[in-house]
């Protein structure tokens, strides 16, 4: 009987250690996960969401083959798991950065950079950037971001086993590629506004050259503002659809090299 209790106690300790390690990885993801990890969410609510995600992910990875190595210090493995979680969270957060960058480029191109949003983001951003970010995150949430994020956390153990560090060279290559991909995506989303602003400035220069006495700036400013709002109305759904498709690719393969 005592031997059975000792064996059960060992299994309980191993299971608790595995739960703590899963919690650390899930916590790293939740810290950067859009909507669920934003500063607008109270800390207690975020903690409760992290525990809830852990309870969902832990049974999917509670496999003896994936159990932590008892010979390694638990504190070290906790730090490794938190770092892996932050990498996974960054892969998703970079997509939000792409939307913010696209909104900033669009606002700078169409002379709307001085119109700031209402403080949705922690840093001041143009209203277009806030609108695009809020619309994109809302679209992701209503499309099942919580389910996709839970599957991402569970599948991550197939690529990155529990408690094993990630090579620094791989992290550097992955981070560089992700940042470059985020900037490329953001500029691609803002391309309609950049092209519209280019055509506007060329037309304004030609009119000013033909009629130097005409105050083209007073005539052109309302035109570019109206054109940018109309363009956002027409191109916004297509931009968000394209962005959401790229987000699904990142959620399906978070540590893969982006296209």
Helices and strands as residue ranges (DSSP letters): H 2-32, H 43-61, G 64-66, H 74-109, H 127-142, H 145-159, H 168-210, H 216-252
